[in-house]
Amino acid sequence: MAISHSAIIERQMIEARGSGKIFVFYRDTDLYISRLLIKLLTMLESSHLRLRLWRHLADQTSHASLWTDHIGRLGLEELQCDPIASRKARPAPDQFEDAVDLLAEIIVVEEALLRSYESHSSLRAVDEATRSLLFRLIEDETWHIPSTRGKLAEVAASFGERRELADVLSKYRLAEDRLYQALETRNLVLDAH
């Protein structure tokens, strides 16, 4: 039987270091998305798409900064994210050669992050500063995901992609699910699924 989001986070909230690891994971995930967006900006010619991507990139780097500040306020600056999350489980941005795949990875990672934020923010044990930050980030993610889905459809059409976009998303979703399962097993983050 799967453990609920709330139970996992409640377990993490028992000690500050556990909470901090979740925050470090969130920050590192925002930085990963930023790196994907930078790679994507080097691939696309459309000034309309590039402008939208720059705004998205600005938000992602801002999110990472907000998490860094939050971690600092808690006195947890020395915490590092588990390397499985940032270096082993997700493909590096330079491994992507296709804009469609990059956009699909961004969507999948942001969807999982949004589910984590929503689950985390709903817990009674969450302090107000953390809850406020989570709500702010939820608001951004709720426009990022549909916007990125629109970009994915636009890019796929412009490149004449014949692949089924649902299949592309499914491929990356499977990898992200495995990451969260591995981290959950090690009690490092909540299950976002």
Secondary structure, 3 states (H helix, E strand, C coil): CCCCHHHHHHHHHCCHHHHHHHHHHHHHHHHHHHHHHHHHHHHCCCHHHHHHHHHHHHHHHHHHHHHHHHHHHCCCCCCCCCHHHHHHCCCCHHHCCCHHHHHHHHHHHHHHHHHHHHHHHCCCCCCHHHHHHHHHHHHHHHHHHHHHHHHHHHHHHHCCCCCCHHHHHHHHHHHHHHHHHHHHHCCCCCCCC
